[in-house]
Each structure stands twice: as C-alpha cells, then as structure tokens.
C-alpha cells in the first residue's frame, strides 16, 4: 500500500489555504516535493517548487528535441551525412578552439 500512503501524504486540501496555512504548505512543498491540491475531493492543481518546475520543463524540452532529431534522422533516409571533423576542417576551425569557447551557448 505504499502508493496510497504516498497519495495521502502528497495531497493538501484547498481549505488549508482558506485557513491561512499557505505558508506552511509552501514550506512543505520545498521540503518534501510536489503536493496535489484537492477541492471537493478532486485534484484541482499541483504545487511544485520553482526548481522542480524548471527541471521538469527542461526534461520536456529535451524530449521534444530528441523526438524532432529522431524524426529528422528518419526522414533523411540515405542522405549522405558529414562528420563533425569534416565540417570543422572545411570551415578551418581547430577543435581545440572550441574547448576555449566555454561562455558560448548554441541552441
């Protein structure tokens, strides 16, 4: 029965907010993780810490990019690809120079 225990300990009633306990609930979210807010015995929303929200959004975006890359790779079929080493050589870029470019972010 660990799933039922987990569900019970990770829910909070909307009435807790109405009784002025929002600060306590928010601290509990920071300490213990996400909470499901219940209203009239139904899930109303989920409370997450900002760090957890960012982590989850990064994971979603990574999954979307992976799906896009997989789709493009599948569509490319037998199209000839060029290795990174060949591209760098063609552009006259020394791979060691890239190691020195720590502050540059490419998306």
N, C-alpha and C positions, 0 to 999 in steps of 0.2 A: 503493500500500500504506500510506497514512497511517493508515487505520483499524486495521490490525493493529499498527502501531507504537504507536498511542495505547492500544490494549487492553493491550499488553505493559507499557508504562510506567506504566499506571494499575492494575496488579494487584500484590498482595503475598501471599505465601504465609503461611498460618497458622503455619508453622514459624518465621517471623521473630519472632512473639510468644513462641513457646516458647523461643527462643534469647535472649530478653531485649532484643529490638530494638524493643519497643513505642514507646518514646520517640522513636526515630529515625523510625518510621513515622508517628507523630502529627505530628511536625515537618514531614515531607514532605507530609502532608495539608494542613497550614496553608499551606505554601509553594506547593504545586503543585495542590491541589484534591483531589477525591474519589479514593478508592482502593477497588478491589474486593478483598476478602479471599477467597482461594481455599483450599479444603480438599478434598483428594483430587480435584484437577482440576475442581472445581465451585465456582461462586460461592457463598460462604457468607453474606456480608454486605457492606454498603457503608459505608465510613467517610467522614464529612463533617465539616467544621468546624462549630461551632455557628452561626456567622453564615450559612453556606451553607444549613444546615438551616432556619433561620428564614426566609431569603429564599425557599426552595422552598415552605415551608408557607404563607407569605403569598401566593405565586403560586397555590397550590392553592385557598386560601380565596377569593381574588379570582375565580378561575374558577368556583367554586361559586356565589358571589354573583351573578356575571354570568349564569350558567345559570338561577338562580332568578328574577332580574329579567326575563330574556328569556321564561321560561315564564309568569310573571305577566302580562307585557305581551301575550303572545299570547292568554292566556285572557281578558284583559279585553275583547277584541274591540272593539266600537264604543262601549264605555263612555266617557262624557264624562270627560275629564281636566281638571284645574285647574292652571294655570300657577303657578310659584313666586311670581311677582309678585302674583297674585291672592290666594294663601294668606297671604303676608306682609301685604298690605293688609287682608284680613279679620281677621287677628289683631292688627293695629295695630303691627306690627314694622317699624321703619325698616331697610332693607337695610344702611345704614352701621353700625348697631349690631352686626350680625353680624360685620363685619370686626374689631370690637374684642374679639370673643369667641375669641381665639386659643387659650386654655387649655382650651376645652371640646371634648370628643371625643364625637361622636354616632355610634352604630352602628345 
